[in-house]
Amino acid sequence: MPAQEPIVIVGGGLAGAKVSETLRAEGYDGPVVLVAEEAELPYERPPLSKGYLLGKDARESAQVHDAGWYDEQDVDLRTGVRAARLDVAGHRVELDTGETLGYAKLLLATGASPRRLPVPGADLDGVRYLRTLPDADRLLADLSGGGRSVVIVGAGWIGLEVAAAARHHGNEVTVVEPQPTPLHAVLGARMGAVFGRLHRDHGVELLTDATVREIRPAEGGRFAVVTDAHAGLPADVVVVGIGAIPNVGLAAAAGLDVDNGVVADHALRTSAPDVFVAGDVASAFHPLYGRYVRVEHWANALNQGPAAARSMLGQDVSYERVPYFYTDQYDLGMEYSGLAAPGDTVVCRGSVEDREFIAFWLSDGRVTAGMNVNVWDVTGPIQELIRSRRQVPVASLTDPDTPLERLVG
């Protein structure tokens, strides 16, 4: 690649930061420019709904690297700068500062944005979303000190982690969810009910099969959250967590293939020459599943960024890690590996009632996903079971005396 043109990374999250780190670790000594739209050092997102929001971790703990690292590694970090236009034919990217950067290779790590609640009043000042560090700053200020009424729209991962943090700070919490259980689309009814019981046991009022119709302003800066079954749930704070949408605007305008993310092959190469993708915005072909997969979780950004960096350097790359995510809520810690489908059968070993178990999702006797709840050091064999695609007897999966390593072979 021409020495005078840099590798340009668009996106200042975990994926983008790991790309710059990996380029240097792999010996690339050419120019690297990291364009970060937020006026923050690149940071990880899990602390925003976990340690930082709980008030247990410092704000700086979310940073991938401290400020000195970028200088030491000769990475040209541009914070508070947005990539406005991509010219793939000319190998140029225009910034909102008016500057145009040529590139030898370009990495898109533009992430995702919160899905907006499409009801009247959802744009009222004070209705919170949680995606950025400044979002977490505002929400932490709202929750700290307790004694407030918090209504959370959506019982997905963000909604439930915010609910746990709000209760930790001593607030009254109501969660409104249109599905029969929390996490219904991800975990199904049986495992979703586990999280429903968890939150109810910790004092959360969980309203399932309920849809928010409107958010109205009320006296004293408060809100009334109208659902199809409630005339107005009183709230000092309203938090919306109903999913995220990949930020594909820059790629789509440049003519790249876009379909639920920026489409890429197994090596994270997009449809445009010398343009690669990683993180929440990537819809990459996954050899293990034989289809395109987009994963919005921390582990994907952590691992896909380095893979994309190596691919940009011409190394033989095939990104095929088993999807993985985790959550911590109250006294429950969980890790989930794989991709389950709605029709998969769920079997468990351990005690679901005591919240100390492993759940397995099965299709044709093969493990498609596994979730360990308050059981540790089993992610490796669970992922090996998924990768092997071998049929496993249910009796062996559910027997706590049968080591998972034995089932792998």
Helices and strands as residue ranges (DSSP letters): E 7-10, H 14-25, E 32-36, H 46-49, G 59-62, H 67-72, E 75-79, E 83-87, E 92-95, E 100-102, E 105-108, E 112-114, E 127-128, H 133-143, E 149-153, H 157-168, E 172-176, H 184-201, E 205-207, E 212-217, G 219-221, E 223-227, E 233-235, E 237-240, E 244-246, H 249-253, E 262-264, E 275-277, G 279-281, E 282-286, E 291-293, H 298-312, E 324-329, E 332-338, E 345-351, E 356-363, E 366-373, H 379-388, H 394-398, H 404-408
